[in-house]
Amino acid sequence: MKITLVTLVLVVALSTKSLVGEAGPVPEQVVDTSGKKVQAGGNYYIVPASPDVGGLYLASIGRDYCPLDVVAVDV
């Protein structure tokens, strides 16, 4: 009798909780300066908030071609 009662309580307890985690809110899509969605594998020029300062660029330092480094570029 006790095992049946414990089994019943366990089944009710597990059926009221979600066994799979819930999905969180969808993150905001990253867009470029034109308002278009940023695509993986695309080439982008990263600019600072102030347009007269310069920006960032991916470049190889030395003889290595990969991985690329992020370097500052003066405008």
Predicted model as a PDB file, atoms N, CA, C, CB and O in Angstrom, pLDDT in the B-factor column:
MODEL        1                                                                  
ATOM      1  N   MET A   1       0.821  -1.196   0.000  1.00 65.00           N  
ATOM      2  CA  MET A   1       0.000   0.000   0.000  1.00 65.00           C  
ATOM      3  C   MET A   1       0.861   1.255   0.000  1.00 65.00           C  
ATOM      4  CB  MET A   1      -0.932   0.001   1.201  1.00 65.00           C  
ATOM      5  O   MET A   1       0.571   2.209  -0.722  1.00 65.00           O  
ATOM      6  N   LYS A   2       1.943   1.260   0.824  1.00 71.00           N  
ATOM      7  CA  LYS A   2       2.806   2.430   0.885  1.00 71.00           C  
ATOM      8  C   LYS A   2       3.513   2.668  -0.443  1.00 71.00           C  
ATOM      9  CB  LYS A   2       3.828   2.272   2.000  1.00 71.00           C  
ATOM     10  O   LYS A   2       3.666   3.812  -0.871  1.00 71.00           O  
ATOM     11  N   ILE A   3       3.944   1.592  -1.094  1.00 78.00           N  
ATOM     12  CA  ILE A   3       4.650   1.737  -2.371  1.00 78.00           C  
ATOM     13  C   ILE A   3       3.712   2.308  -3.427  1.00 78.00           C  
ATOM     14  CB  ILE A   3       5.223   0.379  -2.840  1.00 78.00           C  
ATOM     15  O   ILE A   3       4.136   3.129  -4.240  1.00 78.00           O  
ATOM     16  N   THR A   4       2.450   1.893  -3.433  1.00 84.00           N  
ATOM     17  CA  THR A   4       1.472   2.425  -4.378  1.00 84.00           C  
ATOM     18  C   THR A   4       1.225   3.906  -4.124  1.00 84.00           C  
ATOM     19  CB  THR A   4       0.154   1.645  -4.285  1.00 84.00           C  
ATOM     20  O   THR A   4       1.127   4.686  -5.071  1.00 84.00           O  
ATOM     21  N   LEU A   5       1.126   4.295  -2.888  1.00 83.00           N  
ATOM     22  CA  LEU A   5       0.913   5.689  -2.539  1.00 83.00           C  
ATOM     23  C   LEU A   5       2.127   6.541  -2.921  1.00 83.00           C  
ATOM     24  CB  LEU A   5       0.620   5.820  -1.041  1.00 83.00           C  
ATOM     25  O   LEU A   5       1.968   7.638  -3.456  1.00 83.00           O  
ATOM     26  N   VAL A   6       3.327   6.045  -2.652  1.00 83.00           N  
ATOM     27  CA  VAL A   6       4.561   6.767  -3.015  1.00 83.00           C  
ATOM     28  C   VAL A   6       4.664   6.886  -4.534  1.00 83.00           C  
ATOM     29  CB  VAL A   6       5.820   6.042  -2.441  1.00 83.00           C  
ATOM     30  O   VAL A   6       5.035   7.939  -5.054  1.00 83.00           O  
ATOM     31  N   THR A   7       4.344   5.828  -5.228  1.00 86.00           N  
ATOM     32  CA  THR A   7       4.379   5.858  -6.694  1.00 86.00           C  
ATOM     33  C   THR A   7       3.370   6.855  -7.235  1.00 86.00           C  
ATOM     34  CB  THR A   7       4.102   4.462  -7.272  1.00 86.00           C  
ATOM     35  O   THR A   7       3.682   7.597  -8.166  1.00 86.00           O  
ATOM     36  N   LEU A   8       2.185   6.888  -6.682  1.00 82.00           N  
ATOM     37  CA  LEU A   8       1.157   7.831  -7.119  1.00 82.00           C  
ATOM     38  C   LEU A   8       1.597   9.277  -6.868  1.00 82.00           C  
ATOM     39  CB  LEU A   8      -0.170   7.548  -6.394  1.00 82.00           C  
ATOM     40  O   LEU A   8       1.427  10.132  -7.738  1.00 82.00           O  
ATOM     41  N   VAL A   9       2.159   9.556  -5.696  1.00 81.00           N  
ATOM     42  CA  VAL A   9       2.635  10.907  -5.380  1.00 81.00           C  
ATOM     43  C   VAL A   9       3.772  11.292  -6.327  1.00 81.00           C  
ATOM     44  CB  VAL A   9       3.108  10.994  -3.902  1.00 81.00           C  
ATOM     45  O   VAL A   9       3.819  12.426  -6.804  1.00 81.00           O  
ATOM     46  N   LEU A  10       4.677  10.370  -6.600  1.00 78.00           N  
ATOM     47  CA  LEU A  10       5.792  10.636  -7.505  1.00 78.00           C  
ATOM     48  C   LEU A  10       5.309  10.918  -8.924  1.00 78.00           C  
ATOM     49  CB  LEU A  10       6.758   9.459  -7.510  1.00 78.00           C  
ATOM     50  O   LEU A  10       5.816  11.834  -9.570  1.00 78.00           O  
ATOM     51  N   VAL A  11       4.359  10.165  -9.411  1.00 78.00           N  
ATOM     52  CA  VAL A  11       3.813  10.388 -10.757  1.00 78.00           C  
ATOM     53  C   VAL A  11       3.125  11.741 -10.842  1.00 78.00           C  
ATOM     54  CB  VAL A  11       2.824   9.270 -11.134  1.00 78.00           C  
ATOM     55  O   VAL A  11       3.301  12.459 -11.826  1.00 78.00           O  
ATOM     56  N   VAL A  12       2.350  12.100  -9.838  1.00 76.00           N  
ATOM     57  CA  VAL A  12       1.665  13.399  -9.836  1.00 76.00           C  
ATOM     58  C   VAL A  12       2.680  14.535  -9.761  1.00 76.00           C  
ATOM     59  CB  VAL A  12       0.671  13.492  -8.655  1.00 76.00           C  
ATOM     60  O   VAL A  12       2.529  15.540 -10.454  1.00 76.00           O  
ATOM     61  N   ALA A  13       3.706  14.391  -8.935  1.00 74.00           N  
ATOM     62  CA  ALA A  13       4.714  15.442  -8.784  1.00 74.00           C  
ATOM     63  C   ALA A  13       5.488  15.645 -10.084  1.00 74.00           C  
ATOM     64  CB  ALA A  13       5.684  15.097  -7.640  1.00 74.00           C  
ATOM     65  O   ALA A  13       5.746  16.785 -10.470  1.00 74.00           O  
ATOM     66  N   LEU A  14       5.857  14.576 -10.757  1.00 72.00           N  
ATOM     67  CA  LEU A  14       6.616  14.697 -12.007  1.00 72.00           C  
ATOM     68  C   LEU A  14       5.748  15.172 -13.167  1.00 72.00           C  
ATOM     69  CB  LEU A  14       7.252  13.366 -12.361  1.00 72.00           C  
ATOM     70  O   LEU A  14       6.254  15.802 -14.096  1.00 72.00           O  
ATOM     71  N   SER A  15       4.463  14.883 -13.127  1.00 72.00           N  
ATOM     72  CA  SER A  15       3.600  15.294 -14.232  1.00 72.00           C  
ATOM     73  C   SER A  15       3.235  16.773 -14.152  1.00 72.00           C  
ATOM     74  CB  SER A  15       2.335  14.454 -14.246  1.00 72.00           C  
ATOM     75  O   SER A  15       2.827  17.359 -15.155  1.00 72.00           O  
ATOM     76  N   THR A  16       3.374  17.378 -12.991  1.00 65.00           N  
ATOM     77  CA  THR A  16       3.047  18.798 -12.871  1.00 65.00           C  
ATOM     78  C   THR A  16       4.230  19.695 -13.219  1.00 65.00           C  
ATOM     79  CB  THR A  16       2.573  19.103 -11.464  1.00 65.00           C  
ATOM     80  O   THR A  16       4.032  20.878 -13.496  1.00 65.00           O  
ATOM     81  N   LYS A  17       5.440  19.174 -13.215  1.00 61.00           N  
ATOM     82  CA  LYS A  17       6.635  19.944 -13.563  1.00 61.00           C  
ATOM     83  C   LYS A  17       7.054  19.594 -14.988  1.00 61.00           C  
ATOM     84  CB  LYS A  17       7.797  19.662 -12.560  1.00 61.00           C  
ATOM     85  O   LYS A  17       6.919  18.453 -15.430  1.00 61.00           O  
ATOM     86  N   SER A  18       7.555  20.579 -15.682  1.00 62.00           N  
ATOM     87  CA  SER A  18       8.069  20.332 -17.025  1.00 62.00           C  
ATOM     88  C   SER A  18       9.440  19.674 -16.913  1.00 62.00           C  
ATOM     89  CB  SER A  18       8.151  21.653 -17.848  1.00 62.00           C  
ATOM     90  O   SER A  18      10.328  20.194 -16.238  1.00 62.00           O  
ATOM     91  N   LEU A  19       9.610  18.536 -17.571  1.00 55.00           N  
ATOM     92  CA  LEU A  19      10.895  17.845 -17.537  1.00 55.00           C  
ATOM     93  C   LEU A  19      11.898  18.471 -18.507  1.00 55.00           C  
ATOM     94  CB  LEU A  19      10.704  16.369 -17.866  1.00 55.00           C  
ATOM     95  O   LEU A  19      13.108  18.332 -18.329  1.00 55.00           O  
ATOM     96  N   VAL A  20      11.406  19.143 -19.507  1.00 61.00           N  
ATOM     97  CA  VAL A  20      12.256  19.803 -20.488  1.00 61.00           C  
ATOM     98  C   VAL A  20      12.287  21.289 -20.153  1.00 61.00           C  
ATOM     99  CB  VAL A  20      11.744  19.558 -21.952  1.00 61.00           C  
ATOM    100  O   VAL A  20      11.246  21.879 -19.865  1.00 61.00           O  
ATOM    101  N   GLY A  21      13.475  21.903 -20.187  1.00 64.00           N  
ATOM    102  CA  GLY A  21      13.583  23.322 -19.876  1.00 64.00           C  
ATOM    103  C   GLY A  21      12.822  24.170 -20.877  1.00 64.00           C  
ATOM    104  O   GLY A  21      12.715  23.829 -22.054  1.00 64.00           O  
ATOM    105  N   GLU A  22      12.306  25.264 -20.392  1.00 67.00           N  
ATOM    106  CA  GLU A  22      11.570  26.171 -21.266  1.00 67.00           C  
ATOM    107  C   GLU A  22      12.542  27.054 -22.027  1.00 67.00           C  
ATOM    108  CB  GLU A  22      10.580  27.030 -20.459  1.00 67.00           C  
ATOM    109  O   GLU A  22      13.606  27.406 -21.519  1.00 67.00           O  
ATOM    110  N   ALA A  23      12.175  27.404 -23.230  1.00 71.00           N  
ATOM    111  CA  ALA A  23      13.002  28.291 -24.036  1.00 71.00           C  
ATOM    112  C   ALA A  23      12.891  29.711 -23.498  1.00 71.00           C  
ATOM    113  CB  ALA A  23      12.587  28.236 -25.527  1.00 71.00           C  
ATOM    114  O   ALA A  23      11.816  30.154 -23.095  1.00 71.00           O  
ATOM    115  N   GLY A  24      14.016  30.415 -23.497  1.00 74.00           N  
ATOM    116  CA  GLY A  24      14.019  31.799 -23.041  1.00 74.00           C  
ATOM    117  C   GLY A  24      13.533  32.713 -24.155  1.00 74.00           C  
ATOM    118  O   GLY A  24      13.216  32.254 -25.253  1.00 74.00           O  
ATOM    119  N   PRO A  25      13.477  33.997 -23.869  1.00 81.00           N  
ATOM    120  CA  PRO A  25      13.053  34.946 -24.897  1.00 81.00           C  
ATOM    121  C   PRO A  25      14.071  35.011 -26.040  1.00 81.00           C  
ATOM    122  CB  PRO A  25      12.856  36.341 -24.284  1.00 81.00           C  
ATOM    123  O   PRO A  25      15.268  34.814 -25.830  1.00 81.00           O  
ATOM    124  N   VAL A  26      13.591  35.284 -27.220  1.00 79.00           N  
ATOM    125  CA  VAL A  26      14.454  35.375 -28.393  1.00 79.00           C  
ATOM    126  C   VAL A  26      15.292  36.639 -28.280  1.00 79.00           C  
ATOM    127  CB  VAL A  26      13.621  35.373 -29.712  1.00 79.00           C  
ATOM    128  O   VAL A  26      14.747  37.720 -28.060  1.00 79.00           O  
ATOM    129  N   PRO A  27      16.633  36.522 -28.430  1.00 79.00           N  
ATOM    130  CA  PRO A  27      17.459  37.723 -28.333  1.00 79.00           C  
ATOM    131  C   PRO A  27      17.220  38.659 -29.512  1.00 79.00           C  
ATOM    132  CB  PRO A  27      18.937  37.346 -28.259  1.00 79.00           C  
ATOM    133  O   PRO A  27      16.789  38.239 -30.586  1.00 79.00           O  
ATOM    134  N   GLU A  28      17.508  39.923 -29.286  1.00 84.00           N  
ATOM    135  CA  GLU A  28      17.325  40.919 -30.338  1.00 84.00           C  
ATOM    136  C   GLU A  28      18.317  40.659 -31.471  1.00 84.00           C  
ATOM    137  CB  GLU A  28      17.501  42.353 -29.775  1.00 84.00           C  
ATOM    138  O   GLU A  28      19.490  40.388 -31.215  1.00 84.00           O  
ATOM    139  N   GLN A  29      17.857  40.739 -32.715  1.00 85.00           N  
ATOM    140  CA  GLN A  29      18.686  40.488 -33.883  1.00 85.00           C  
ATOM    141  C   GLN A  29      19.720  41.602 -34.043  1.00 85.00           C  
ATOM    142  CB  GLN A  29      17.816  40.369 -35.150  1.00 85.00           C  
ATOM    143  O   GLN A  29      19.403  42.780 -33.876  1.00 85.00           O  
ATOM    144  N   VAL A  30      20.951  41.226 -34.366  1.00 83.00           N  
ATOM    145  CA  VAL A  30      22.005  42.211 -34.602  1.00 83.00           C  
ATOM    146  C   VAL A  30      21.866  42.725 -36.038  1.00 83.00           C  
ATOM    147  CB  VAL A  30      23.431  41.592 -34.356  1.00 83.00           C  
ATOM    148  O   VAL A  30      21.746  41.941 -36.979  1.00 83.00           O  
ATOM    149  N   VAL A  31      21.883  44.052 -36.191  1.00 84.00           N  
ATOM    150  CA  VAL A  31      21.741  44.656 -37.520  1.00 84.00           C  
ATOM    151  C   VAL A  31      22.943  45.544 -37.814  1.00 84.00           C  
ATOM    152  CB  VAL A  31      20.425  45.473 -37.620  1.00 84.00           C  
ATOM    153  O   VAL A  31      23.630  45.994 -36.897  1.00 84.00           O  
ATOM    154  N   ASP A  32      23.194  45.794 -39.097  1.00 82.00           N  
ATOM    155  CA  ASP A  32      24.273  46.688 -39.493  1.00 82.00           C  
ATOM    156  C   ASP A  32      23.774  48.127 -39.524  1.00 82.00           C  
ATOM    157  CB  ASP A  32      24.839  46.283 -40.864  1.00 82.00           C  
ATOM    158  O   ASP A  32      22.641  48.401 -39.128  1.00 82.00           O  
ATOM    159  N   THR A  33      24.613  49.047 -39.992  1.00 80.00           N  
ATOM    160  CA  THR A  33      24.235  50.463 -39.992  1.00 80.00           C  
ATOM    161  C   THR A  33      23.097  50.763 -40.958  1.00 80.00           C  
ATOM    162  CB  THR A  33      25.431  51.318 -40.341  1.00 80.00           C  
ATOM    163  O   THR A  33      22.448  51.802 -40.840  1.00 80.00           O  
ATOM    164  N   SER A  34      22.845  49.868 -41.914  1.00 86.00           N  
ATOM    165  CA  SER A  34      21.731  50.044 -42.847  1.00 86.00           C  
ATOM    166  C   SER A  34      20.440  49.446 -42.314  1.00 86.00           C  
ATOM    167  CB  SER A  34      22.066  49.419 -44.185  1.00 86.00           C  
ATOM    168  O   SER A  34      19.387  49.587 -42.936  1.00 86.00           O  
ATOM    169  N   GLY A  35      20.513  48.776 -41.164  1.00 87.00           N  
ATOM    170  CA  GLY A  35      19.337  48.142 -40.594  1.00 87.00           C  
ATOM    171  C   GLY A  35      19.112  46.725 -41.081  1.00 87.00           C  
ATOM    172  O   GLY A  35      18.098  46.117 -40.737  1.00 87.00           O  
ATOM    173  N   LYS A  36      20.040  46.171 -41.885  1.00 88.00           N  
ATOM    174  CA  LYS A  36      19.917  44.791 -42.377  1.00 88.00           C  
ATOM    175  C   LYS A  36      20.506  43.830 -41.347  1.00 88.00           C  
ATOM    176  CB  LYS A  36      20.632  44.621 -43.756  1.00 88.00           C  
ATOM    177  O   LYS A  36      21.434  44.188 -40.621  1.00 88.00           O  
ATOM    178  N   LYS A  37      19.969  42.615 -41.283  1.00 89.00           N  
ATOM    179  CA  LYS A  37      20.453  41.612 -40.346  1.00 89.00           C  
ATOM    180  C   LYS A  37      21.899  41.233 -40.684  1.00 89.00           C  
ATOM    181  CB  LYS A  37      19.542  40.364 -40.369  1.00 89.00           C  
ATOM    182  O   LYS A  37      22.248  41.054 -41.851  1.00 89.00           O  
ATOM    183  N   VAL A  38      22.733  41.112 -39.643  1.00 87.00           N  
ATOM    184  CA  VAL A  38      24.121  40.689 -39.821  1.00 87.00           C  
ATOM    185  C   VAL A  38      24.123  39.196 -40.111  1.00 87.00           C  
ATOM    186  CB  VAL A  38      24.991  41.020 -38.557  1.00 87.00           C  
ATOM    187  O   VAL A  38      23.504  38.417 -39.385  1.00 87.00           O  
ATOM    188  N   GLN A  39      24.821  38.793 -41.175  1.00 87.00           N  
ATOM    189  CA  GLN A  39      24.880  37.403 -41.604  1.00 87.00           C  
ATOM    190  C   GLN A  39      26.216  36.790 -41.218  1.00 87.00           C  
ATOM    191  CB  GLN A  39      24.657  37.292 -43.117  1.00 87.00           C  
ATOM    192  O   GLN A  39      27.250  37.452 -41.305  1.00 87.00           O  
ATOM    193  N   ALA A  40      26.205  35.534 -40.793  1.00 84.00           N  
ATOM    194  CA  ALA A  40      27.438  34.822 -40.472  1.00 84.00           C  
ATOM    195  C   ALA A  40      28.263  34.663 -41.743  1.00 84.00           C  
ATOM    196  CB  ALA A  40      27.136  33.436 -39.831  1.00 84.00           C  
ATOM    197  O   ALA A  40      27.719  34.356 -42.804  1.00 84.00           O  
ATOM    198  N   GLY A  41      29.566  34.870 -41.640  1.00 84.00           N  
ATOM    199  CA  GLY A  41      30.460  34.721 -42.777  1.00 84.00           C  
ATOM    200  C   GLY A  41      30.558  35.952 -43.662  1.00 84.00           C  
ATOM    201  O   GLY A  41      31.299  35.945 -44.646  1.00 84.00           O  
ATOM    202  N   GLY A  42      29.833  37.000 -43.337  1.00 83.00           N  
ATOM    203  CA  GLY A  42      29.885  38.226 -44.129  1.00 83.00           C  
ATOM    204  C   GLY A  42      31.069  39.092 -43.749  1.00 83.00           C  
ATOM    205  O   GLY A  42      31.651  38.914 -42.680  1.00 83.00           O  
ATOM    206  N   ASN A  43      31.427  40.017 -44.602  1.00 83.00           N  
ATOM    207  CA  ASN A  43      32.499  40.964 -44.328  1.00 83.00           C  
ATOM    208  C   ASN A  43      31.882  42.271 -43.857  1.00 83.00           C  
ATOM    209  CB  ASN A  43      33.390  41.188 -45.584  1.00 83.00           C  
ATOM    210  O   ASN A  43      31.019  42.841 -44.525  1.00 83.00           O  
ATOM    211  N   TYR A  44      32.330  42.736 -42.708  1.00 80.00           N  
ATOM    212  CA  TYR A  44      31.797  43.960 -42.131  1.00 80.00           C  
ATOM    213  C   TYR A  44      32.941  44.836 -41.660  1.00 80.00           C  
ATOM    214  CB  TYR A  44      30.835  43.652 -40.969  1.00 80.00           C  
ATOM    215  O   TYR A  44      33.957  44.334 -41.180  1.00 80.00           O  
ATOM    216  N   TYR A  45      32.783  46.114 -41.795  1.00 74.00           N  
ATOM    217  CA  TYR A  45      33.726  47.087 -41.260  1.00 74.00           C  
ATOM    218  C   TYR A  45      33.122  47.612 -39.971  1.00 74.00           C  
ATOM    219  CB  TYR A  45      34.022  48.253 -42.283  1.00 74.00           C  
ATOM    220  O   TYR A  45      32.038  48.194 -39.978  1.00 74.00           O  
ATOM    221  N   ILE A  46      33.817  47.407 -38.878  1.00 70.00           N  
ATOM    222  CA  ILE A  46      33.305  47.804 -37.569  1.00 70.00           C  
ATOM    223  C   ILE A  46      33.696  49.249 -37.323  1.00 70.00           C  
ATOM    224  CB  ILE A  46      33.847  46.876 -36.438  1.00 70.00           C  
ATOM    225  O   ILE A  46      34.878  49.593 -37.357  1.00 70.00           O  
ATOM    226  N   VAL A  47      32.717  50.083 -37.076  1.00 68.00           N  
ATOM    227  CA  VAL A  47      32.979  51.505 -36.852  1.00 68.00           C  
ATOM    228  C   VAL A  47      32.598  51.880 -35.423  1.00 68.00           C  
ATOM    229  CB  VAL A  47      32.199  52.378 -37.870  1.00 68.00           C  
ATOM    230  O   VAL A  47      31.675  51.300 -34.850  1.00 68.00           O  
ATOM    231  N   PRO A  48      33.305  52.846 -34.852  1.00 70.00           N  
ATOM    232  CA  PRO A  48      32.936  53.299 -33.515  1.00 70.00           C  
ATOM    233  C   PRO A  48      31.716  54.204 -33.559  1.00 70.00           C  
ATOM    234  CB  PRO A  48      34.102  54.027 -32.858  1.00 70.00           C  
ATOM    235  O   PRO A  48      31.253  54.589 -34.633  1.00 70.00           O  
ATOM    236  N   ALA A  49      31.206  54.535 -32.390  1.00 68.00           N  
ATOM    237  CA  ALA A  49      30.024  55.398 -32.326  1.00 68.00           C  
ATOM    238  C   ALA A  49      30.316  56.786 -32.884  1.00 68.00           C  
ATOM    239  CB  ALA A  49      29.527  55.509 -30.886  1.00 68.00           C  
ATOM    240  O   ALA A  49      29.430  57.410 -33.468  1.00 68.00           O  
ATOM    241  N   SER A  50      31.549  57.286 -32.714  1.00 70.00           N  
ATOM    242  CA  SER A  50      31.938  58.588 -33.258  1.00 70.00           C  
ATOM    243  C   SER A  50      32.596  58.367 -34.614  1.00 70.00           C  
ATOM    244  CB  SER A  50      32.902  59.347 -32.284  1.00 70.00           C  
ATOM    245  O   SER A  50      33.623  57.692 -34.675  1.00 70.00           O  
ATOM    246  N   PRO A  51      32.050  58.907 -35.709  1.00 68.00           N  
ATOM    247  CA  PRO A  51      32.556  58.598 -37.048  1.00 68.00           C  
ATOM    248  C   PRO A  51      33.951  59.147 -37.348  1.00 68.00           C  
ATOM    249  CB  PRO A  51      31.606  59.127 -38.059  1.00 68.00           C  
ATOM    250  O   PRO A  51      34.557  58.696 -38.319  1.00 68.00           O  
ATOM    251  N   ASP A  52      34.492  60.077 -36.589  1.00 72.00           N  
ATOM    252  CA  ASP A  52      35.797  60.654 -36.916  1.00 72.00           C  
ATOM    253  C   ASP A  52      36.953  59.998 -36.158  1.00 72.00           C  
ATOM    254  CB  ASP A  52      35.785  62.134 -36.625  1.00 72.00           C  
ATOM    255  O   ASP A  52      38.069  60.516 -36.186  1.00 72.00           O  
ATOM    256  N   VAL A  53      36.712  58.868 -35.480  1.00 71.00           N  
ATOM    257  CA  VAL A  53      37.749  58.237 -34.668  1.00 71.00           C  
ATOM    258  C   VAL A  53      38.476  57.130 -35.410  1.00 71.00           C  
ATOM    259  CB  VAL A  53      37.148  57.685 -33.405  1.00 71.00           C  
ATOM    260  O   VAL A  53      39.689  57.006 -35.243  1.00 71.00           O  
ATOM    261  N   GLY A  54      37.824  56.339 -36.200  1.00 70.00           N  
ATOM    262  CA  GLY A  54      38.434  55.189 -36.876  1.00 70.00           C  
ATOM    263  C   GLY A  54      37.556  53.967 -36.699  1.00 70.00           C  
ATOM    264  O   GLY A  54      36.366  54.081 -36.405  1.00 70.00           O  
ATOM    265  N   GLY A  55      38.148  52.800 -36.879  1.00 70.00           N  
ATOM    266  CA  GLY A  55      37.359  51.589 -36.745  1.00 70.00           C  
ATOM    267  C   GLY A  55      38.231  50.384 -36.470  1.00 70.00           C  
ATOM    268  O   GLY A  55      39.408  50.523 -36.137  1.00 70.00           O  
ATOM    269  N   LEU A  56      37.657  49.205 -36.610  1.00 73.00           N  
ATOM    270  CA  LEU A  56      38.366  47.954 -36.403  1.00 73.00           C  
ATOM    271  C   LEU A  56      38.329  47.147 -37.686  1.00 73.00           C  
ATOM    272  CB  LEU A  56      37.756  47.154 -35.232  1.00 73.00           C  
ATOM    273  O   LEU A  56      37.409  47.290 -38.492  1.00 73.00           O  
ATOM    274  N   TYR A  57      39.336  46.295 -37.876  1.00 73.00           N  
ATOM    275  CA  TYR A  57      39.424  45.486 -39.082  1.00 73.00           C  
ATOM    276  C   TYR A  57      40.070  44.155 -38.720  1.00 73.00           C  
ATOM    277  CB  TYR A  57      40.232  46.218 -40.199  1.00 73.00           C  
ATOM    278  O   TYR A  57      40.870  44.103 -37.785  1.00 73.00           O  
ATOM    279  N   LEU A  58      39.751  43.093 -39.423  1.00 76.00           N  
ATOM    280  CA  LEU A  58      40.401  41.799 -39.232  1.00 76.00           C  
ATOM    281  C   LEU A  58      41.614  41.726 -40.153  1.00 76.00           C  
ATOM    282  CB  LEU A  58      39.411  40.620 -39.513  1.00 76.00           C  
ATOM    283  O   LEU A  58      41.482  41.918 -41.362  1.00 76.00           O  
ATOM    284  N   ALA A  59      42.792  41.450 -39.599  1.00 78.00           N  
ATOM    285  CA  ALA A  59      44.015  41.375 -40.398  1.00 78.00           C  
ATOM    286  C   ALA A  59      44.929  40.316 -39.799  1.00 78.00           C  
ATOM    287  CB  ALA A  59      44.734  42.758 -40.461  1.00 78.00           C  
ATOM    288  O   ALA A  59      44.849  40.013 -38.609  1.00 78.00           O  
ATOM    289  N   SER A  60      45.795  39.760 -40.631  1.00 76.00           N  
ATOM    290  CA  SER A  60      46.780  38.804 -40.122  1.00 76.00           C  
ATOM    291  C   SER A  60      48.023  39.581 -39.700  1.00 76.00           C  
ATOM    292  CB  SER A  60      47.133  37.715 -41.200  1.00 76.00           C  
ATOM    293  O   SER A  60      48.480  40.475 -40.412  1.00 76.00           O  
ATOM    294  N   ILE A  61      48.553  39.239 -38.560  1.00 76.00           N  
ATOM    295  CA  ILE A  61      49.760  39.865 -38.033  1.00 76.00           C  
ATOM    296  C   ILE A  61      50.918  38.898 -38.284  1.00 76.00           C  
ATOM    297  CB  ILE A  61      49.615  40.211 -36.496  1.00 76.00           C  
ATOM    298  O   ILE A  61      50.884  37.753 -37.834  1.00 76.00           O  
ATOM    299  N   GLY A  62      51.934  39.360 -39.000  1.00 74.00           N  
ATOM    300  CA  GLY A  62      53.078  38.496 -39.289  1.00 74.00           C  
ATOM    301  C   GLY A  62      52.783  37.568 -40.455  1.00 74.00           C  
ATOM    302  O   GLY A  62      52.073  37.929 -41.394  1.00 74.00           O  
ATOM    303  N   ARG A  63      53.339  36.371 -40.381  1.00 72.00           N  
ATOM    304  CA  ARG A  63      53.206  35.407 -41.487  1.00 72.00           C  
ATOM    305  C   ARG A  63      51.972  34.527 -41.373  1.00 72.00           C  
ATOM    306  CB  ARG A  63      54.428  34.530 -41.552  1.00 72.00           C  
ATOM    307  O   ARG A  63      51.604  33.848 -42.332  1.00 72.00           O  
ATOM    308  N   ASP A  64      51.336  34.533 -40.225  1.00 67.00           N  
ATOM    309  CA  ASP A  64      50.153  33.688 -40.022  1.00 67.00           C  
ATOM    310  C   ASP A  64      48.944  34.283 -40.733  1.00 67.00           C  
ATOM    311  CB  ASP A  64      49.856  33.520 -38.516  1.00 67.00           C  
ATOM    312  O   ASP A  64      48.688  35.484 -40.639  1.00 67.00           O  
ATOM    313  N   TYR A  65      48.199  33.433 -41.449  1.00 66.00           N  
ATOM    314  CA  TYR A  65      46.986  33.886 -42.124  1.00 66.00           C  
ATOM    315  C   TYR A  65      45.741  33.629 -41.276  1.00 66.00           C  
ATOM    316  CB  TYR A  65      46.847  33.193 -43.477  1.00 66.00           C  
ATOM    317  O   TYR A  65      44.699  34.257 -41.466  1.00 66.00           O  
ATOM    318  N   CYS A  66      45.873  32.704 -40.350  1.00 72.00           N  
ATOM    319  CA  CYS A  66      44.730  32.362 -39.550  1.00 72.00           C  
ATOM    320  C   CYS A  66      45.205  32.013 -38.153  1.00 72.00           C  
ATOM    321  CB  CYS A  66      43.939  31.205 -40.178  1.00 72.00           C  
ATOM    322  O   CYS A  66      46.232  31.341 -38.067  1.00 72.00           O  
ATOM    323  N   PRO A  67      44.606  32.375 -37.099  1.00 68.00           N  
ATOM    324  CA  PRO A  67      43.405  33.192 -36.998  1.00 68.00           C  
ATOM    325  C   PRO A  67      43.729  34.668 -37.215  1.00 68.00           C  
ATOM    326  CB  PRO A  67      42.739  32.992 -35.636  1.00 68.00           C  
ATOM    327  O   PRO A  67      44.847  35.123 -36.974  1.00 68.00           O  
ATOM    328  N   LEU A  68      42.742  35.379 -37.665  1.00 74.00           N  
ATOM    329  CA  LEU A  68      42.904  36.811 -37.901  1.00 74.00           C  
ATOM    330  C   LEU A  68      42.826  37.566 -36.596  1.00 74.00           C  
ATOM    331  CB  LEU A  68      41.847  37.329 -38.877  1.00 74.00           C  
ATOM    332  O   LEU A  68      42.169  37.129 -35.652  1.00 74.00           O  
ATOM    333  N   ASP A  69      43.500  38.709 -36.545  1.00 77.00           N  
ATOM    334  CA  ASP A  69      43.487  39.566 -35.368  1.00 77.00           C  
ATOM    335  C   ASP A  69      42.603  40.772 -35.653  1.00 77.00           C  
ATOM    336  CB  ASP A  69      44.925  40.009 -34.978  1.00 77.00           C  
ATOM    337  O   ASP A  69      42.421  41.165 -36.805  1.00 77.00           O  
ATOM    338  N   VAL A  70      42.062  41.351 -34.597  1.00 78.00           N  
ATOM    339  CA  VAL A  70      41.290  42.586 -34.728  1.00 78.00           C  
ATOM    340  C   VAL A  70      42.262  43.737 -34.500  1.00 78.00           C  
ATOM    341  CB  VAL A  70      40.074  42.638 -33.707  1.00 78.00           C  
ATOM    342  O   VAL A  70      42.884  43.836 -33.442  1.00 78.00           O  
ATOM    343  N   VAL A  71      42.389  44.608 -35.505  1.00 78.00           N  
ATOM    344  CA  VAL A  71      43.334  45.714 -35.422  1.00 78.00           C  
ATOM    345  C   VAL A  71      42.581  47.041 -35.583  1.00 78.00           C  
ATOM    346  CB  VAL A  71      44.446  45.571 -36.502  1.00 78.00           C  
ATOM    347  O   VAL A  71      41.533  47.087 -36.228  1.00 78.00           O  
ATOM    348  N   ALA A  72      43.112  48.103 -35.004  1.00 76.00           N  
ATOM    349  CA  ALA A  72      42.510  49.447 -35.122  1.00 76.00           C  
ATOM    350  C   ALA A  72      42.960  50.074 -36.436  1.00 76.00           C  
ATOM    351  CB  ALA A  72      42.912  50.364 -33.905  1.00 76.00           C  
ATOM    352  O   ALA A  72      44.111  49.926 -36.848  1.00 76.00           O  
ATOM    353  N   VAL A  73      42.029  50.780 -37.092  1.00 74.00           N  
ATOM    354  CA  VAL A  73      42.306  51.439 -38.353  1.00 74.00           C  
ATOM    355  C   VAL A  73      41.958  52.912 -38.187  1.00 74.00           C  
ATOM    356  CB  VAL A  73      41.506  50.787 -39.529  1.00 74.00           C  
ATOM    357  O   VAL A  73      40.862  53.247 -37.736  1.00 74.00           O  
ATOM    358  N   ASP A  74      42.892  53.796 -38.552  1.00 72.00           N  
ATOM    359  CA  ASP A  74      42.623  55.229 -38.528  1.00 72.00           C  
ATOM    360  C   ASP A  74      41.943  55.640 -39.827  1.00 72.00           C  
ATOM    361  CB  ASP A  74      43.928  56.035 -38.315  1.00 72.00           C  
ATOM    362  O   ASP A  74      42.307  55.168 -40.903  1.00 72.00           O  
ATOM    363  N   VAL A  75      40.973  56.507 -39.721  1.00 61.00           N  
ATOM    364  CA  VAL A  75      40.257  56.987 -40.910  1.00 61.00           C  
ATOM    365  C   VAL A  75      40.917  58.228 -41.430  1.00 61.00           C  
ATOM    366  CB  VAL A  75      38.780  57.264 -40.602  1.00 61.00           C  
ATOM    367  O   VAL A  75      40.469  58.793 -42.427  1.00 61.00           O  
TER     368      VAL A  75                                                      
ENDMDL                                                                          
END                                                                             
